[in-house]
Amino acid sequence: MIIQNKQDIKIEASSLEIEMRILGAMMRSNENASIGLDLAENDDFFFSKHKIILNSIRNVFENKDQMSGELVRNNLMLNNQLNEVGGIPYLLNVESASGTSTYIEAEFEDLKRLTEKRRLITLINSAQKDLEKDVEPSKICEKIETEIKNISFKSHQPIYEIKPYTVEDLQKELSQTKEGLKTGYKNLDEMVRIPNEAITLIGGRPSHGKTTFKLNLFLNLIDQYPNQHFYFFSFEETRQQIAVKIINILSGWLFEEAKNIIQLEGYLRLGTTSFDMVERGKKKYQELVSSGRLRIVSNPFYIQQLPAIVSSLKSKIPLGAIFIDYIQKIKNKHKFGTRQLELADTSNVILETAKLYSIPIILGAQLGRDRDSKDKVKLENLRECGDLEQDSNLVLGLFNPSMEKAQDEQKQLTDRKVKLEITPLKNRNGIVNKKAILNFDRPLLKITFEEK
């Protein structure tokens, strides 16, 4: 009697995603690398490029270096293996695949199950070949019994454990935690810091000055942290429009109160050098751009590309913070049933990016109008933002009373100088619902704080 297989049975015995998440987690820290190298066996990784990356991680770890994706890439380049693993784009995908919630021991448990499946498949195939060669069944059974002992079944026992979190662990992590960034406004700094590894959300109503406030904050951070580089991603205005506004702030020159930006654009277009204050503003802007400390980006991209962009920047420069103007304009390449679900996914990607690469991300968002409420700025007015308010560590509400009055009366605001109210609506472990009053010179787009 001849028995013949009528169909191939397909068994999933490898996972590209699991392997990427584990390697990405190992590239994030020495602790993860140590755990991974202790758990990993030679044949746990099915894909050859992942075996090469694992070996590179081992090299970096054994050199006692602080683990990072950049060092892994450098090691691969040194050994002429970068192209073998798919180049820098693939490595960036691996590095960002882990997210911040990857529990490497749990991931390894899933990986080990797949390894055991492959070993069983190899054993079954070997037994089938022996049968085809008419090997004695008793000898095949003996071989199977011997080999089966080498296959370690651990799936019913978690290979991870909850380790005690000691005072020493706490002190070590606290010593490595970066202090939040100062805003450059004394009264606001008495209440808040721009948190690292987190989202800061700046909410304001249309025409109240939220983009102007973000640009002033952007320049304040550049001024206060001279060794850091700062990026402003604009999804609403072009880089030309943003650059003119920044030069306007840096110059402090008043051409015409009602049309200052238009006049400055004309001045820059003609290339004249008549006004010293404008020339100093241009020079300062050029110095910041040439040094790499100030970057404006208005090229549209999908939110899913943000982790790779930030990873690339972090590997080349000391990245201080990223500004995004504004959240409702960011594109998401995935399709969702509702706008709320789309923004929730966008928010999650931004938060994971901030945590993964240890940077502050400062976002702009639009507040809805609530004429009947005494509290003109509140969390409930964050239009369409959904999970973003939940995901943010710091939420600053911006309110322009003069503009609000003009809008209510359907009039044009003509005052040159007005007050801005900046209120921490959410501030983890800090003061909330206390106003910081700032001065806003509207034609110059300059926001300052003056002590009484």
N, C-alpha and C positions, 0 to 999 in steps of 0.2 A: 504494500500500500504506500503510495506517495502522497505526502501532505505538502501542499504549496500555498503560500500566502496569497490571498486574492487582492489585498490592498495594503498600502503602507499605513502604519499607525504613526501619527505625528504627536510627539510629546514635547511640550515646551520645557527645555532644560537649560535655558540661558535667558538673561535679561539685560539688554543694553542699558536700560534706565537705572536698574539697581546698581550695576557696576559703576555707572557715571556718578550716581549720588554718593556712593562710598568713597570713590576717589576724590570727588569734590570736597567732601567733608574732611578727608585726610589732608588735603592741600590747605585747609583753613587754619589748622593749629597743630602744634606739636603733640598736644594731648590726644587729638583724634588720630594723628599719624602713629603714635605709640600704640594705641588700642588696635588700629587696623593692622599694623605690622605684626602684632602679637597673634591676631586671629587669622590672618591670611595664610593659606597654603598655596603651593605653587600652581595648582590647577583650579583654584577657586574662580579665577578670572578666565572666562571663555574666549574673549576677544583679544587677539594678539597685541593690538595697540594699547589695550588696558594693562596688559602684563608689562609692557615697556614703561608706561606711566608709573605703575606701581614700583618698578625697580628704580626709577628716577626719584620718586618720593623717598624710598629707602636710602638712596645716596645722600639726599639733602638732610634727612634725619640723622644719619650716621656722622655727618659733618658737624653736628651740634648747632646747626643754623636755625634761626627762627623760621618755621615752616611758612611758605607762601607760594602762591601760584607762579609768581615771577621767578623764584629760585628754581622751581621745577622746570619751567620753560628754559631757563638758562642752562640747567643741567642737561636737558635734552639736546639743546643746540651744541653744547660742548661735546656731546657724544654723537653728533650728526644723526640724531634720531627724530628731530622735530617733524620732518615731512612724513616719517613712518606712522606718526600718531595723528596725522590730519592737520598739522600746522597749528598756528596760534588760534585761529577761529575755533577749532575743535576743542582745544585746551580751555578756552574761555567758556565754552558751553559746559564742559565738565566742571569747571570751577564754580559756575553759577548753578549747577544742577542740584546741589545739595540743599539749597535754601538755608534757613536757620533752624528748622525744626527737625532736621535729619538726626536721628538717634542712631549712631553708627553701629552699636551692638545689635540693635533690632534689625537693621538692614543686613548685617552679616548673617543673622539667623536665616533670613530669606535666601541669601546667597548660598549658604551651606546646603540648604534643601536642594537647590538647583545642582550643586556639585554632586550631591549624592545621587540625584537622578541620572546625571551623565555617567557616573561610575556604574550604576546599575545597567544602563543601556549598553555600555561597553562590555560588561560581563555577559549580558544576554546575547549580544552579537557574537561574542567569542564562543559561547556554548552552542549557538546555532551553527557556526562554522565547523565546530568539532563534530556535531551530528552529521553534517554534510560529508565530512571526511570518514564517517563510519567509526568514530572513536567509541570505545566501550562506554555505555551509559554510566557504569559505576565509576569510571575514571573522571567522567565529566562532572558527576555529582561531587566527587572528592575535591575537584578543582573549584567548583562553585562554593563548597563549604569553606575552603581555605580563603578564597578571595572575598567572600561575603564578610569575613571577620575584619577585613581592612576597610570596609565601608562603615563610616561612623554615623549612626543615626542619632541626631541630637535635636531633631525638630520638636520633640515633645518636651524638651528641657530648654528654656530660654538660656542663651549663652551670655546674656548681659545681666548685670546686677546693679542695684541701686547703691551707689557708694556714699559713705557719710560725707557731709559737707562741713568740714572743720573750720575753726577760726582761722587757721593758717591758710586754707583755701580762700576764705572770704577776704583776708588781708591781701593775699596775692592778687586776686581779681580786682580789688579796689585800687591797688597800686598801679594796675595796668589800665584802669578806666580813665578815659580822657575827660577833662573838665569841659563843661558846655561853653559855647562861645558868647562873648558879650556883644550886645547890640550896638554899643557906641552911644546910647542914650542913657544918661545917668539915672534918671527917674525910672526908666523901664528896667535897667539892669539891677535895680534894687529889688525887683520882683521876679525876674526871669533870667534864664540862660537859654541859648539855642542849643538843645540837647544833641549830643552825638548819637549815632546809631539809631536815629529816630526821625519822625516826620514833624516838622513845624508847619502849621497851617495858618495862613494870613487871610482872613475873610473880610471883605468890604463890599459895599454897594457900588453899582455902576457910577463912575465919575467922582467917587469920593476920594480917590488917590491911592488905591492899593498897589498898583504897579509902580507908581512914584515912590511909595514907601519901600517897596521891595528893592528898587534901584538904589535908594539911599542906604538901606541896610546892607546891600551888596557892596557898596563903596566903603561903608564903615568897617565891614569885616576885612576887606582888602587892606585898608589902612592900619587896622589893629593887629593883623596877623601877616606880617611881611614875608614870612617864609612859606606861606601857603598859597595855593592857586584856587581860584573861585570861578565857577562856570554858571552862566545865566542862559537857560534854555527857554526860548520864547516860542510859544505855539500860537500867539495872538498877533504879535507885531514882528516886522522884519528886523534883521540885525541893523539895517541902516537907521530905522526909526529909533531903536534902542540906543545905538551909538550916539546919535544926535542928542538924545535926552541926557545921556551920561556926560557928554561934553558940556552941555548946558549947565548941569549941576556943578561940574568941576570948575567952570569958568566964572559963574556968578555975575555975568554981564547982562545988563538989561538993555536990549535994543528998543523994544516997544512992549508995553505992559500987556496989551491984548493979543499980540502976535509974536511973542518972543521966539518960539520954536521955529516958526516960518521964516523969520528974519535970520536966525542962526543958520538954517538950512541954506538960504540964499548966500550968506557970507561964505560958508564952507564950499558951496558949489562954485563960486567965483574964484576961490583960492586966494583971496586978499588977506593981508596981514595988518590991518589998520588998528586993531584993538588989542592992547597988551594982555588984558585979562582973558580974552578968548584965546589968544596965542598960548598963554600959560595953561589954559584948560586943555587945548589940543596937545600940547607937549606932555602934560601929565597923563592924558589918555594913551598917547603913543608909548610912553615909558611902561605903563602897566601892561599894555598889549604885547610889547616887545619882550618883556620879562616873562610872559606867560601867566602872570598873576591874574589877569582879567581876560575872560573869554566869553564871547557872545555866540550862541548857536541858535539859528532859526530854521535849520533844515528839518523838515518833518520826519518823524520816525515813530514806529509803533512802540508801545510801552514794553512789549516783550523784548525789545532790543536794549532797553536801559541797563540791565545787569552787565551785558557784554561791553557796552560803552564805558560804564563806570570801572569795570575791571581793567580795561585797556588803559584808562586814564590813571588809575591807581598804580599800575605797574610802571608808569613813566614819570609821574610827578607827585609831589606832596599835595594831595587834593584836600582843600579846606572845607568846602561845602558846595552843594548844587542847588540852584534856584530853578524852579519851573513855573512859568506863567502861561496859562494857568490850568488847573486840573481838568476842568470841563472840556478843554480843547484837545487833550491827549487822545491819540488814536489807539484803539485796541483791535488787533487783527482777528480776534475770536468773535463769534456771534453769540449773542445772549438774548434771552426772551424779553428782558426789560433793561432799561437804562440803569436802574439801580444795581442789577447784577453785574453789568459791565463795569460800573464805577467801583464796585466791591472788588472785582478782579484786578482792576488797575491799582487800587489802593494797596492790595496785598503785594503786588509786584514791587511797588515803590517801597513799602515797609521792609520787605525781605532784602531789597537792594541796600537800603540804609544800614540794616543790621549786618548783612554779609560783609560789606566793605567798610564798616565803621565810619560812616560819614553822616553829617546832618543833611537832610533834604528839606528845603523850604519851598512850600507850595502856595500858590495863590488860588483863592476860591471866591465865588460870588455869593454874597448874602442876599436873601430875599427881603422885601419890604414888609414892615409890620407897623402901620401907622397908628394903630390903636394901642399898642403896647408902650408902657413907660420905659421898658428896657429896649432901646432901639437896636442894640446889638446883642444877640444871644445865640447859643449853639443851635437852637431849633431853626434858626434862619439860614443855616448852611444849605443852600439850595442844591438838591440832587446829590449831595455828597455822601450820603449813606454811611458806609463803613469807614470812610476817611476820617470822620470826626472821632470814631472809636479807635482807629489806628494811630492817631496823632498823639504825641506826648505833650505838645504845646499848641494851643489854638489862640491866636491873637485876633481880636475883633477890632476893625478900624472904622471909625465913625467921624464924619465931617459935618458938624452941626450947621455950618453956614450953607453948605451944598444941600443938605436935607431941607432946610427952610426954603431955599430958592426953588428946589424941585417941587415942594408942597405947594408953593405959591405960583408955580409954573413961570418963574422968572429966570433971567440969566444972572449967574453969580458974577459980580464985578469986583468984589473985594480982592485986593492983591494979596494981603496976608490974612490967613485964617488959622484957627486952631484945629488940631486933629486929636481925637481921643483914641488911645490904644489901650485896649482892655484884655488882660489874660482871661479868656473864657474857660480855658482848661489848662492846668499847669500841674503836672504830677509832682507831688511833694512840694508845692509852692503856693504862692498867693494867687487868688483868683478874684475877678469882678472888682478890681481896683483900677481906676483910670490913670494912665500916664498922659499928660497933656504936652503936645509937641507943637511947634510953630511951623507953619507951611507957607512958604513964599511961592505962590502958584506960578508966576511967570518964569522963575528960576528953577522950579521943581525942587527946591531945596527944603529939606525937613530938618529942623534943629531943635535942641533943647537948651533953654536959657534959664540958669538959676536965678531966682529972685534975689 
